[in-house]
Amino acid sequence: MIFGGRAGVRAVPYMAAVTASRCNPVIKAFYQRLRAAGKPAKVALTACMRKLLTILNAMLKAKTPWQPLAECRP
């Protein structure tokens, strides 16, 4: 269970992580790797939320658009 903070604000990164774990190749690979390691789905999704926030903070700091890693490109 995830709690603390405002539910409305917490729902935004949760839904972004759900979508990214299905569609974004970088986050999808990260999520699948955690699940394969035996992590519960909610734990893996929470880790994806944190990873997304870290990526977004780095993008804002560097003022760059999203650039997936070269090894993750199809």
Helices and strands as residue ranges (DSSP letters): H 7-23, H 25-36, H 41-62, G 70-72
